[in-house]
Amino acid sequence: MAFRPAPAAGTAPEEAYLAILAGIRSGRYEPGERLIPEAIAKELAMSRMPVREAFQRLANEGLVAIRPNRGCVVAGLTVDEIFEAFEIRSVLEGLAVRLAMPRVDAAVLAELEDHLSRMQRAGEAGGDAWLAAHQAFHAYICGLSRRPKLVAQIAALHIAVEPYMRVWLHHVARPTTATQAQNEIVAAIRSGDAARAETVMREHVLRTAPKLAEFLRSSGYPAVARRATLTAQPAASEPA
């Protein structure tokens, strides 16, 4: 399981939506970049109308902005908004793991161990592979909450920061300690203490924001606002 699995496109608008979403998540379309409907329609061998419908759906999800005289632009986050995304994620994922605790049994723990093994192997392959395995780990835990709306909100936050995470991992933050923090989460879940599991998850998510934001601010990555000032916070040893 992963956040926002890509279903088979059944209609032209769905196909366009999935293609553009994949481009945003992979970093092909960077924050602040204008999306040209004619070019995307030509690439997908369809008319402009399904592409424009996809733009509207993505705008409703906060992933693009439709602006007068500029058309559709990939949404970007300021440094403050990056912090806010992780702050919200920490609360929601903490809630998700707490709700998941009654469903934790031997099979769930075995699956979590499998996720840790996959993350360890992916850490040797590099940023993109590790990020996919890392997201699958979080998605599995959140899915155990059996709260679809909660999971959807968490997924939207993961997708919002994913392009920035990819750039960071590619340049400076290869996960050399590929599962250290995730081992702590699994240990907390294994303990059966829901309050402890919630706290460990929340702290894990929050530790990522300062280093990610500092990298983006210092590197001048597109659409990261220069006006935001980074406050001193504990450094993260590994992405959340």
Buried (B, 14 or more C-beta within 10 A) or exposed (E): BBBBEEEEBEEBBBBBBBBBBEBBBEBEBBBBBEBBBEEBBEEBEBBBEBBBBBBBBBBEBEBBBBEEEEBBBBBBBBBBBBBBBBBBBBBBBBBBBBBBBEEBEEEBEEBBEEBBEBBBEBBEEEBBBBBBBBBBBBBBBBBBBEBEEBBEBBBBBBBBBBBBBBBBBBEEBBBEEBBEBBBBBBEBBBEEEBEBBBBBBBBBBBBBBBBBBBBBBEEEBBBBBEEBEBEEBEEBBBBB
